[in-house]
Structure formats: C-alpha cells, structure tokens
Amino acid sequence: MNRQFYPDRQQLQERYAHVLPSYISALEMFQARLRAEVCEIDVHFTIKYRVKTFASYYAKLLKRKAGERHTGEAIPIHDVLGTRIVCPFLEDVGAVEECLRNAFVVHEVEHKGSEHTFREFGYSSTHLLIEIPRDIDEQFPDLDLKVAEVQIRTFLQDAWAEVEHELIYKNSNSITPLDEPLRRKLAALNANLSLSDDIFQEIRDYQRRLHTELNKRRYSFTAQLDDIKPGLTAAAAMKKKKIAAVKESVKDDTVKTVEVPDTPLPNTHNNKDQLLLNALNAHNEKNFPLAIGYYTRILEQDTPPYIKALVLLHRGKAYFTQSNYCEALKDFQAATESEPTNNRAFYHLGIVNRILDDNHAAMKALQTCIEINPFHIDALFALGRVYFDMGDYTGALEYCEKALLVEPDSGSAKEFRKLVMSRMKM
C-alpha cells in the first residue's frame, strides 16, 4: 500500500497544537453567540462545549480513512468544535433547533436515533452543522474550520449518551454480538428513558392546558365581580343604581338560588386530572351545569383536602357565575374548612359575603386571607372596598395603599385612592 495513504501523526499533532488556541477562542465566541440566541426563547437550558482532543481527532481520522479505502469517499470531521445544548423537554429540542436555524447558516441537520429499532440502544439527539459566523472566522486567520457541530438533547438523552459513551463507544469490544442478555438490558433501559421523555412532555402539556384554563377562570371571576359590584372607582360608582335589583334578590332569606339541572355527563373515566380538565373546559365554555357535574363527580371520590378545596373553589365560582350565591357561599366556606391555609378560599368567601352585603363576614374572611398571604393584591383591594362600603375611609385608604405597595402600577387602585381621598376631602 502506498505510504502516502498513512497520515503523518507527528506533523498533524504539531499543526493541531499550533491552531488549538484559535480553536478554543473561536469556540468560546461561538458558544456565547449560541447562548445569546437561545436565551431569546422560553427554554431552560444548559450549554456544554469542548474542542476535540488530538488523540480523539486522530482516532476518528484513522477510522474515516479506513472507510475511505473501501468507499472511495473522503468524509470530513466536522465535530472538532462541539457544543451541546441540553433541555428538559422534547418540545424544547425542537424549539432550540428552530431558533438556531433562524439565527445561523445551517448546512446539515441529523436526527440521530430515529432510525433505531426497539432492540437497539443508540442515543437520540439532534445534530446541526452550523457555519462559523464570518466575523468570528475573520478574527482567527489560521482557523481551518468552516463549521461547528451543535447537538441538542433532553437531559435524559444526554444522560444516556454519557453512559453509552463510557460503556460502548470507548469499549467497543466489551459487548459482543453474542452477549444478548446485556444488549437486551441496554435496549430496555434506553426504551425506558425514551418513554420517560414522552411522559414528561405529556405532563407538561397537561399542566399547560390546566394552567390556561385556571387562568381563564380567575380573569372571568374578576371581570364578573366588577359587573355585579363595581370597584367603587370614580367611573364604577355610577353603576350602583344598576345593581340595586341584584342586592334586593340576595338579602337575608331571599338569597337567589338557581336550580342546576341534573346534566348527564359524557362517558369519562373517573380520572381526577381528566375530570378537572373537562370541568374547566366546560366552565370556560360557559356550560355551567356540565362543569358543576364534573366538579361534583370529583368531590364524590376520595379526594385529598387540598384537591377538594381546589374543586370546591371552582364549583363555587360556577355557582357564583349563575348568581347562585347561596351554593357559592357553601362551597367557599367548605373550601376554607378543607384547607384552612388556602388564602384563595378565604378571598372568595370574602367576595361572596361582600356581594351579599355581609360586610363583617367579608372583612373577617379577607383579613384571614391577608394573614395567610400579606401580598394577595386582590384581597388587599377588596378589603379596602369593604371599608369603603362601611364608610371607614381611613381603613379603605390604608388597604388601598398596601395594594399599591404590592402593585404600584395598578390603575384601579390609583383611581380608587382618588375616590377615597375625595370622600375624606383630602
């Protein structure tokens, strides 16, 4: 065989040592550029980076040249400069990939692991070959690389790759084709990690949907509350005449009760999470009887106190939306008993009592809410309104000022303060 086929290791090593400082500096700048771009998207991530050691580079070079002898095709080494971006969830991997595609010149994308069968145990990873930005390249005249490799993985994919590298890649003769039991164990482990990634993503998707529905409920409740009993700002005070009929209908023993029809529920497994999501969806679609039915089904099960309190709160809000203040009051009261440290339960109990013009009960509940959470902005504001209703403008101003300390830019609180001060003739 022609001696020229064999690389001159000493010459290569000297050249590698000469250009190594440029490799290190260029990679430092490149990974900082990557970090800046990924920071622009809503992803929690970590970055690892390294310059390939000469020993690792040379071993890979020999492997490539051996393959070249059979295929006649020279395969360049693109991972001398390597960066790895590690994220918690599968969707984050896609988000980071899209971010980098938009920010850099990407020459190649490879989704490793997608070709493996269930009996194989190669790691999953997204590999991008990214062109080194021109301004970085121009700063290092002896830089002989045009691209760098960027890997994107989940934390579980990265953990598997690290272990696989030690067990298999660095010890290629330690697992023989005949060692079937060990190969099965590795394949099962890889499958479990892949399944865990899928489950983590499903949990995140569920939490996102649940939080979206919960936030809709909170915004809807606040908006409805201001319609029933305005915030007593300068503009809202003019609405008081419009709600006189509502007050009359809820005084003393004439509390308005709306009969909720016995709505049959669709066939649904009694999974509490799914029932709650179904209930919130129905609630936000203003199908209150259906939502109440789902909430009730959850409460009929053996439910931990904190879950029971949460469901009672939402069922109470559904009753409240239907002006069924009697049932809402019962649910909010039950929520405080189920979870005595739940500040939101006391807040809603205070609100419904204020609607019913029971200011003393409203004050007691709201004060308890604030004792549990002194920074509950809505409770501070609501308590100020209760004091205002009672003609105690000093107390109203005190809690309005506290609300503004928590949220200085609150336009409602600022307007309310003007109204209180005008009544105090300050």
C-alpha atoms as one frame of an Amber mdcrd trajectory, in Angstrom:
protein
   0.000   0.000   0.000   1.247   3.492  -0.786   2.952   5.038   2.251   1.261
   8.354   1.408  -2.028   6.750   2.426  -0.862   6.841   6.050  -1.115  10.228
   7.774   1.969  11.719   9.416   0.849  11.730  13.052   3.677  13.913  14.320
   3.097  16.559  11.662  -0.646  16.515  12.311  -0.146  16.825  16.058   2.180
  19.804  15.663  -0.312  21.517  13.388  -3.142  20.744  15.812  -1.175  22.199
  18.724  -0.422  25.329  16.717  -4.056  26.049  15.839  -5.530  24.851  19.164
  -5.584  28.358  20.774  -7.621  29.614  17.802  -9.983  26.646  18.156 -10.529
  27.417  21.831 -11.061  31.155  21.349 -13.341  30.721  18.337 -15.447  28.153
  20.202 -15.742  30.454  23.219 -17.110  33.203  20.988 -19.349  30.814  19.048
 -20.975  29.239  22.122 -21.578  32.699  23.588 -23.380  33.608  20.345 -25.443
  30.416  20.606 -26.312  31.135  24.221 -27.473  34.651  23.379 -29.804  33.365
  20.665 -31.323  30.551  22.738 -31.858  32.939  25.659 -34.375  34.753  23.446
 -36.798  31.821  23.593 -38.656  30.451  26.619 -36.457  27.407  27.260 -34.472
  26.414  30.331 -31.187  25.039  29.053 -27.544  24.377  29.785 -24.638  24.535
  27.350 -21.580  22.316  27.272 -18.754  22.778  24.791 -15.349  21.309  24.041
 -12.555  21.232  21.490 -11.812  17.671  20.426  -8.531  16.369  21.835  -5.890
  15.443  19.313  -6.000  11.786  20.372  -9.746  11.662  19.742  -9.348  13.564
  16.477  -6.607  11.237  15.249  -8.558   8.080  16.149 -11.548   9.386  14.208
  -9.299  10.350  11.279  -7.932   6.815  11.029 -11.430   5.385  11.148 -12.550
   7.723   8.375  -9.522   6.900   6.216 -10.156   3.166   6.669 -13.693   3.702
   5.439 -12.428   5.841   2.587 -10.339   2.940   1.357 -13.490   0.861   0.848
 -15.897   3.546  -0.341 -13.527   5.922  -2.110 -15.342   8.781  -0.374 -13.490
  11.141   1.971 -15.642  12.093   4.945 -14.511  15.269   6.718 -14.509  15.607
  10.506 -16.983  18.301  11.490 -17.091  17.953  15.278 -13.675  19.357  16.189
 -15.584  22.251  17.739 -18.520  20.760  19.584 -21.339  22.375  21.544 -24.181
  20.618  23.292 -27.414  22.316  24.334 -29.392  20.311  26.890 -33.077  20.997
  27.683 -35.725  19.448  29.953 -38.405  18.537  27.399 -38.727  17.094  23.922
 -40.560  20.178  22.653 -37.619  22.294  23.817 -35.317  20.391  21.466 -37.498
  21.395  18.520 -37.719  24.989  19.730 -33.933  25.298  20.038 -33.443  23.712
  16.610 -35.817  26.213  15.022 -34.120  29.080  16.848 -30.681  28.087  15.552
 -31.957  27.514  12.021 -33.264  31.085  12.002 -30.150  32.625  13.528 -27.304
  30.814  11.726 -26.385  29.211   8.424 -27.130  25.524   8.967 -25.517  23.135
   6.490 -26.919  19.872   7.783 -29.439  18.557  10.314 -29.434  14.969  11.532
 -31.894  13.442  13.965 -29.893  10.604  15.423 -31.726   7.675  16.977 -34.798
   7.931  14.770 -33.545   5.014  12.714 -33.117   2.653  15.656 -35.445  -0.281
  16.264 -36.758  -1.148  19.711 -33.983  -3.779  20.017 -31.218  -1.188  19.530
 -29.815   1.235  22.055 -28.247   4.169  20.238 -28.959   7.536  21.823 -31.355
  10.097  20.387 -30.014  13.524  19.561 -30.380  16.353  17.062 -27.122  17.318
  15.373 -26.664  20.538  13.423 -23.651  21.549  11.355 -23.541  25.314  11.670
 -21.329  27.627   9.686 -18.980  29.577  11.921 -20.099  33.220  11.654 -17.914
  35.277   9.346 -16.927  37.847  11.984 -15.607  35.051  14.234 -13.797  33.337
  11.363 -12.107  36.593  10.304 -10.617  37.102  13.769  -8.576  33.892  13.511
  -6.597  33.723  10.224  -5.244  30.221  10.930  -8.658  28.775  11.729  -9.018
  25.900   9.268 -12.622  25.003  10.139 -15.731  26.360   8.487 -18.412  24.595
  10.536 -19.015  23.513  14.111 -21.288  20.771  15.398 -24.152  21.613  17.758
 -26.024  18.812  19.495 -29.425  19.362  21.064 -30.749  16.852  23.576 -33.060
  16.439  26.522 -31.470  15.869  29.917 -32.409  12.180  29.739 -30.982  11.799
  26.237 -27.794  13.445  27.434 -27.541  11.186  30.483 -27.944   8.108  28.275
 -25.364   9.368  25.768 -22.809   9.974  28.527 -23.236   6.469  29.935 -23.336
   4.874  26.482 -20.092   6.653  25.601 -18.343   5.020  28.560 -19.922   1.571
  28.226 -19.970   1.122  24.476 -18.209   3.760  22.401 -14.999   3.734  24.456
 -15.147  -0.044  24.948 -16.232  -1.296  21.563 -15.106  -4.871  22.280 -16.860
  -5.180  25.659 -20.296  -6.035  24.241 -20.175  -8.776  21.701 -22.997  -9.718
  19.312 -23.393 -12.897  21.365 -23.924 -11.028  24.640 -27.677 -10.909  24.046
 -28.828 -10.559  27.716 -26.711  -7.451  28.200 -27.841  -5.994  24.883 -31.478
  -6.538  25.893 -30.901  -4.776  29.208 -29.383  -1.777  27.443 -32.191  -1.677
  24.909 -34.783  -1.838  27.712 -33.031   0.940  29.610 -32.935   3.145  26.528
 -36.619   2.430  25.872 -37.478   3.403  29.463 -35.592   6.679  29.141 -37.320
   7.442  25.836 -40.685   6.648  27.393 -39.823   8.899  30.341 -39.132  11.767
  27.941 -42.531  11.194  26.323 -44.273  11.108  29.721 -42.525  14.256  30.927
 -43.716  16.016  27.777 -47.286  14.753  28.284 -47.248  16.003  31.884 -46.001
  19.391  30.746 -48.680  19.609  28.055 -51.351  18.726  30.607 -50.058  21.291
  33.103 -50.028  23.957  30.412 -53.629  23.212  29.452 -54.668  23.139  33.105
 -52.959  26.440  33.932 -54.501  28.056  30.865 -57.977  27.002  31.968 -57.309
  28.066  35.577 -56.128  31.498  34.465 -59.249  31.925  32.339 -61.323  31.165
  35.417 -59.519  33.780  37.520 -59.849  36.513  34.892 -63.511  35.660  34.301
 -64.308  35.770  38.018 -62.656  39.177  38.457 -64.467  40.640  35.455 -67.813
  39.293  36.629 -67.259  40.586  40.149 -66.776  44.123  38.906 -70.007  43.860
  36.915 -72.008  42.676  39.944 -70.463  45.008  42.478 -68.193  47.625  40.895
 -64.845  48.505  42.361 -66.128  51.871  43.559 -63.780  53.832  41.375 -64.983
  57.184  40.134 -66.470  55.616  36.999 -67.697  52.399  38.612 -69.510  54.200
  41.396 -72.026  55.377  38.801 -73.134  51.744  38.328 -74.528  51.394  41.839
 -78.103  52.067  40.781 -77.903  49.295  38.208 -77.174  46.649  40.813 -79.901
  47.588  43.274 -82.096  44.775  41.967 -79.278  42.265  42.470 -78.838  43.317
  46.093 -82.545  43.019  46.777 -82.618  39.476  45.439 -79.855  38.242  47.742
 -80.792  39.808  51.082 -81.431  37.668  54.141 -83.575  34.626  53.398 -84.231
  35.629  49.795 -80.796  34.567  48.602 -81.129  33.797  44.950 -80.761  30.112
  44.194 -80.600  28.834  40.662 -81.583  25.233  40.179 -78.903  23.348  38.276
 -80.374  20.633  36.059 -79.162  17.100  36.517 -76.944  17.133  33.444 -75.784
  13.686  32.286 -72.031  13.605  31.841 -70.334  12.126  28.792 -68.720   8.746
  29.309 -65.478   9.627  31.071 -63.085   7.631  33.165 -63.047   8.779  36.780
 -59.510  10.070  36.436 -59.412  13.192  38.614 -56.993  15.081  36.377 -59.073
  14.476  33.263 -62.312  15.229  35.103 -60.867  18.521  36.325 -59.681  19.463
  32.850 -63.108  18.566  31.434 -64.757  20.647  34.138 -62.575  23.674  33.443
 -63.164  23.387  29.706 -66.935  23.258  30.262 -66.658  26.139  32.736 -64.784
  28.343  30.295 -67.279  27.484  27.569 -69.999  28.714  29.977 -71.620  25.292
  30.204 -72.022  25.679  33.950 -74.346  22.717  34.639 -71.885  20.376  32.906
 -68.939  21.921  34.768 -70.749  21.575  38.100 -71.497  17.941  37.257 -67.806
  17.226  36.668 -66.773  19.070  39.841 -69.350  17.107  41.826 -68.120  13.806
  40.424 -64.592  14.626  41.618 -65.879  15.560  45.078 -67.741  12.266  45.313
 -64.412  10.445  45.121 -61.861  10.008  47.864 -60.048  13.294  47.381 -57.127
  14.807  49.357 -58.060  18.008  51.253 -56.071  20.364  49.024 -57.656  18.900
  45.883 -61.085  19.055  47.495 -60.536  22.731  48.307 -59.479  23.462  44.729
 -62.556  21.752  43.276 -64.888  23.421  45.777 -63.444  26.789  44.777 -64.143
  26.195  41.109 -67.589  24.756  41.673 -68.317  27.763  43.882 -67.242  30.047
  41.048 -69.589  28.222  38.686 -72.469  28.712  41.107 -71.384  32.343  41.578
 -71.458  32.948  37.810 -75.047  31.726  37.776 -75.871  34.143  40.626 -76.441
  31.129  42.875 -74.750  32.885  45.779 -76.141  30.541  48.413 -74.408  27.470
  46.920 -71.296  29.515  46.148 -71.115  30.593  49.780 -71.414  26.978  50.923
 -68.623  25.837  48.621 -66.254  28.651  49.549 -66.899  28.039  53.244 -66.295
  24.300  52.765 -63.053  25.067  50.921 -61.738  27.044  53.932 -62.614  24.118
  56.187 -60.994  21.585  53.876 -57.775  23.581  53.607 -57.535  26.258  56.352
 -54.292  27.662  54.905 -55.728  28.249  51.429 -55.734  32.041  51.115 -57.737
  31.921  47.869 -60.581  30.110  49.621 -60.852  32.910  52.195 -60.600  35.521
  49.427 -63.570  34.068  47.557 -65.509  33.625  50.779 -64.946  37.306  51.488
 -66.046  38.285  47.985 -69.351  36.415  48.079 -70.096  37.832  51.539 -69.427
  41.302  50.193 -71.856  40.635  47.343 -74.406  39.608  49.965 -73.709  42.859
  51.866 -72.448  40.953  54.912 -69.535  43.292  55.385 -68.448  41.944  58.755
 -68.203  38.370  57.410 -66.449  39.697  54.298 -63.947  41.611  56.427 -63.201
  38.579  58.598 -62.576  36.308  55.581 -60.447  38.850  53.725 -58.369  39.594
  56.810 -57.725  35.866  57.200 -56.674  35.709  53.553 -54.201  38.549  54.121
 -52.864  36.935  57.302 -52.057  33.840  55.248 -50.686  35.821  52.304 -49.962
  39.504  53.058 -49.236  40.138  49.369 -52.595  38.996  47.970 -53.251  42.108
  45.882 -56.915  41.309  45.184 -57.669  40.685  48.872 -55.994  43.955  49.892
 -58.001  45.853  47.298 -61.244  44.045  48.210 -60.799  44.758  51.911 -60.292
  48.413  51.098 -63.616  48.330  49.235 -65.346  46.721  52.221 -64.102  49.503
  54.482 -65.343  51.987  51.904 -68.793  50.334  51.889 -68.864  50.713  55.677
 -67.928  54.394  55.481 -64.496  53.817  57.053 -62.448  55.815  54.575 -59.303
  55.705  56.710 -59.363  51.901  56.629 -60.160  51.964  52.902 -57.159  54.200
  52.229 -54.877  52.033  54.382 -55.574  48.890  52.392 -55.542  50.737  49.100
 -52.049  51.986  49.926 -50.975  48.445  50.820 -52.293  47.218  47.486 -50.269
  49.907  45.720 -47.143  48.836  47.591 -47.603  45.355  46.134 -48.571  46.589
  42.663 -47.554  50.243  42.235 -48.836  50.450  38.660 -52.388  49.297  39.418
 -54.654  51.772  37.644 -57.722  50.525  39.550 -56.029  51.044  42.902 -54.854
  54.520  41.925 -58.337  55.533  40.819 -59.852  54.042  43.963 -57.387  56.019
  46.090 -58.515  59.229  44.375 -62.119  58.399  45.185 -61.333  57.594  48.833
 -59.328  60.786  49.266 -62.121  62.838  47.706 -64.533  61.390  50.275 -62.090
  62.231  53.023 -61.798  65.739  51.495 -58.047  65.472  51.463
